[in-house]
Each structure stands twice: as C-alpha cells, then as structure tokens.
Amino acid sequence: MIQFTCLLFPVAIALQFLDTPAVRFLYETDNRLTFFPLILPFPVLLWRNMRIYTEERYRMMHDFYGAFHVSVRQRYRLRFLVCMVLAVLAILLEIRLFTLYHDRCTAISSGNSHPASLYVPYRYDNGNDPVQEGVYRIVDEKGRIGYADEHGNTLVEPRFAFGFPFENGKAKVTDTGELEEVPGSDGEYHYWESDDWYYIDRKGQRIE
C-alpha cells in the first residue's frame, strides 16, 4: 500500500498543473478508462511482494530483529508507526487531489467554470462565466466582480462594480456606474454604464 501510494503521489500532483486542453483531452479520450492505467500497478506490486515476502523470509526477518535489544526494537517500531502515519496522510492528500481533478474534468466537460472557488461564478448568458485566458469572473454576495483562475483559486478579490473578461492579459473594470437595459430588448439584455473605466492585470493592479 505504501509503495502504491508513493507511486500515485507524483501523478496526483502533476494532474493539478495540466492546462485546460490537456485535461479535456484526457477526459474525452475515455473518461471510464482515464484512471484504469493508474490502478494496474497495484496488483503488480501485490504479486511482487507476495513473491518476495514468503513465510521463510518472514521467519528470517523475525529472527534477525528478535536478536536486537529491546530499545532497538522499540526504535524500529516507532519508525514503522511514523511511516504508517505519513502513508495515511499521503493517501488523504491524494484523495483530495484526485477529487479536485475529477471536479475540474466535470466542470470542463459541462462548460462551466471550476467550482472550487470561494465565490460563485459570474452568470453570463444563462450559465457560468466561461474561462478565458485561464481566468473567469466571480461575484460576491454584494454583486461585486472579481477574478479566479481555472483551478478555482481567487486571483483578484471581488471589489469592482463591473468587469469584463480578460483579454491580452488585462481586464477592463470600473468602480462606479449602474446596470442599464439595452433599448428594445424587453429587459433581456443589459450593459454597464460608467464614466470611469480602467484596466487591471492578473494581480488586480491598475495598468495603463
């Protein structure tokens, strides 16, 4: 189990750094078999260890460690417990990482933004704001606009009255204004009216 955990750990971390096209490719290749190759090493490792750790080898190891002083055996016992605790923590972390990856696959396949953000996505065209340049808009309970990356990490805390999606590394935002109805749309379409627009970068800093 420890060997299998160590084998999956770098895979779980690497999946978090895949960009959206790579995640979409893996998911759409065959979402039922995406994780099947990751499960294969477990029976291989199980068979290998059963071949190595036979009853005879167990008796040899038992006699070997039995010859040690009590204090030495206690030290080995403590090392074993530490390894088991670390293995359990690693398993819990892997479960969390694979869950995040699965949520991201589900979000991408459904066309929604990643759901892990602390804030809800901004509603756009009867759906969640689409990811553009790895960023999507988020909104807080007061209706202020902010930005999060495709992993759901908040890049810019919601503080703007309104903001447009990122384009060429910058976003057009404003701290003032009001929502206006597009004439002749019967209340279906709206736009934000403001006299104080400016641009920000991905850190939320004002740029020219």
N, C-alpha and C positions, 0 to 999 in steps of 0.2 A: 504494500500500500504506500509506504514512504517513497519507494522508487517510482511508482506511478505518479505520485503527487509531484515529485521533483521534475518528472518528465513533462507534465502538463503545465507547470507553473510558467515557464517562459512563453509557452503558446498562449496562455491566458493574457499575459501582459502584452504580447505582440498584437493580439486582436484589438486592443484598445487604441492602437496607433494607426490602424488601417484607415485610409480615406474612404469617402462615401462610394466612389466607383468600385473599389476593391471589395467592400462589404457587400455591395449589390451583386457583384459577380459571384462571390462565394454563396450568397443566399439563393440566387437564381439558378446556379448550376444544378443544385438539387438539395433543397432545404431539408429533406429527410436524411440525406447521407452526409451532410456537412460535417457532423461530429463523429461519424462512424469510423473514419481512419484514426481518430484520437482514442477510441475505445480498444482498438486492436492490440496495442502494446500490453494491455492488462493481462489477457490470457497468456501472452507470450512470456511476460515476466513471471506469472504464476507457475507456468510449466517449467521455466528455467530454475526457479528457486526450489521447486519440488525435486528437481533432478540433483540440485547441489546439496540441499539440506536434508539428507537422508537420516534415518534413525541412527545409523552408525556414526555419522558425522555429529549428530546431536549428542550422543554419548561421549564422543571425544572432547567436544567443547565443554560439556558438563564437567568432565573430569579435570579438564585444563583449568577452568575458572574455579572449580571446587578446591584446588590446591592453593589458591590465594588466601591471604589473611582476610579476616572479616572486614577490616577497614577498607581494603582494596575492593572487595566485592560490593560494599556499600557505595563506593565511589563510582563503580561501573553501573550500579543500579540507578544512581542519581543521573548519570549521563543518559541512560536509557529513558528515564522519565522526561528529561529535558527535550530529548529528540521527539518523543511522542507528543508533548505539548506543542512544539514547533510544527510538527506534522499536522496536527488538528487545526492550528491557526492558519497554516498554508491552505488546507482544504477549504476552510470557511472563506478565505480570501479568494480562492479560485472560484468557488460557487458564486460569490458576489461579482467577480469579473466576467464570468460566463453569462450570468444573468443580465448584466449591463449590455454585453454583446448581443444577446438574444433580443433584448428590448430595442436595441438600435436596429437590428435586422427587421423586426416587426414594424418599427416606425418608418423605416426607409421603404419597405415594401408597400405600406399603406399610403405613402406620400405625405405623411405627417412629419413634423419635426421631432427631434429626440425628446422623450418625455421626462428625462431625468432632471430638468431644470427646476430650481426652487420656485420659479414663476411660470405661469401658464403662457403658452404661445399666443402671439397676437393673431386674432381671427382675420383671415384675408380670403375673400371670395368663397365664403361659406366653409372654410377649412383653416387648419393651422398654417401660419406663415411659412412658406417654403424656405428651405436652406439655400442661401445664395452666397457664394464665395466662402462657404463653411460657416456662415452666420445666419441666424434668424432672429426676428424680433420677439420680445417678450413684453408682458404687461403686468403691472401690479394691481392691487385691489383699488387703487385710486385712478386707474386708467393711464398711468404714466408709462412711457415706452422705454425699453432698454434692449440689450442685445445679449444673446448666448451663442456659444459655438455648437457644432453639430453633435457634440457629446453631452450637451445639456449644461455645460459649465458657464456660469454667468460671466460675460466679458465686461459689460457695462451695466451697472445697476439702473433699474428704471427710474428716470428722473426728467425725461423730456415730455413736453406736451404732445409732440408727434415726431416721428422719424421715418425716413424712407429706408428701404433695404440697402445693404452695402453694394457699392459699385466702384470698381477700380480701387479698392482698398479704403474707401471712405463712404460715409453716410451723411445725408442731408437731414438736419434736425432743427427743432425750434423749441423754445421755452414758453412761447406765447401763442395766442391765436384761438380759433374755435372751429368746430366742425360745421361745414356748410353743405347744403344739399345741391346736387347738380341739377340745374334747371331742366324741367321736363322729364325727370327720371322717376317721378311719383314716389320719392323717398327711398328709392332702391340704391342709388349711388350718392356718395358724398366725397368731399375733398376737404383738406385742412387749409384754412386761410390764415396767413401770418405775414407780418412785415419784417420778421427778424429770423431769417434762416441762416444757418452756418453749417460747416462740415466738421466731423469728428473722425478720428482713426479708431482702430480696433480696441484701443485702451480708453476710449472715451475722451481723449484730449482734443481740444479745438485746434483745427488746422485751417490754413488759408486755401 
